[in-house]
């Protein structure tokens, strides 16, 4: 237990460990978020392998929503009874004012944390510029309940967190900058983050399960993976049993599901699978610039998934 | 004159041609836009070589502002008397709702057009996804006064407009999709755009002046360049005289100014020059993740500019 930190004085939910889904956002035909389906999906995820949820990650198409749309949706999800102790909210935007507004809301709602992208419009920005951005965010939010997770996803954002920057932020803001989602897809980077910071009550979550077992063995806090939207159970099995003899086989099973999804754009692919399993066409909808998966690719994806042995059709049991 | 188009029936300012500055946004110490300085700068630009202004381009740090901040600032600039006939507003965001809101405002204010970035969070998105994004934008704005300029800046946005996509958009929305700012820095691309679309009353503006003369010779509508914030006059000289015998020398003079700036980050560099020339420290301010230019680099930039022969100190005469 850390001896010093905001946790001692203010009410903040315990840090979430384990398997988290960056929750897909269902949309109506008119491109409006469908709250009912979203809440249903959140509940199902928490009952089917997820220890926690991230609302408004990349998989959620969060950056395709306005700040107002995100705030309303977060309120609606919490009002509908999804436990804020299980909820991390994505709050990072290009604009510092927007990130401040969303991060304040995440705290006010009593969520377990804020997952924050770096500002991603300008490229090749200096680490010092990112440090000032995050420093300004934390200073202007000015709330000791803030629990900030860094969102490192260079394949999409193109702007990321170097190891020295992560270290500088955790040293300057201990107890506030408490973890990272590492979606670099680079095992060496994840390993280096854990080795360098894992001992400081800093939680490292790989952004996918391809090396989940190896990461847990060296001290990862869990995993935040898009595929958890349909296949959290195989991930939870790895998380529960990583010290046990059969762990390698569990990792392989989870890995096969990942590989099936990786052949297609992941967000449309996950939505196609949900639409099929739930017999609910609406789940296919994505916001532009994304496109729904074609029928041909959907069929191929379903076949690949079936080959992995994962009972994806049982999603319909919700 | 085009025989068919929204221009015949509704009030829209004439299309701007020539030299446009993507206007720098001055900030106070508290990171708030400084309206007084912005309006002063706009007026000065229009009196010193600019045919028009783009509020909220990359150079304006527009994506570092919230939608609300942008809307307020646009209103304040127009209220202060900057002619909307001279004004194009940057309105493209990652979120379609945000782009719709800003584009509607650009029309309501009576501006000469909207310059729209593609949604830039997701990378490697299909052309069809971008086509649907712009189609939805135009259909949902649903206003025949809309005059939309595509903002192609792949070095920053990473997402851009292929030539087939530009052609498809202009064919589907003639009289609405009326031009492009091509900040690819790729002369071959600019040339291909003009060759393919220039005859269709479609205006191609190179995003910098490095090949302005060559572009004008094949039919470019002008140029929208960051450096116009301090050095519009040399660009205006090229624009006025591109058919004249001395055009090559004028282009070379403009090119030398560009080269001086290119050694440093362009936004902090331009602001350092304005701060120095106007003896106004506040102009140095940038929003994170950008950093102000260091004193050492500023001195080197000033020296390089002086070497070009461009009288940058005379900016103080405003």
Interface residues (C-beta under 8 A of the other chain):
Chain A: X31 X58 X63 X64 X65 X66 X67 X68 X69 X94 X95 X96 X97 X98 X101 X118 X119 X120 X121 X122 X123 X125 X126 X128 X129 X130 X132 X133 X136 X155 X156 X157 X158 X159 X287 X288 X289 X290 X291
Chain B: X31 X58 X63 X64 X65 X66 X67 X68 X69 X94 X95 X96 X97 X98 X101 X118 X119 X120 X121 X122 X123 X125 X126 X128 X129 X130 X132 X133 X136 X155 X156 X157 X158 X159 X287 X288 X289 X290 X291
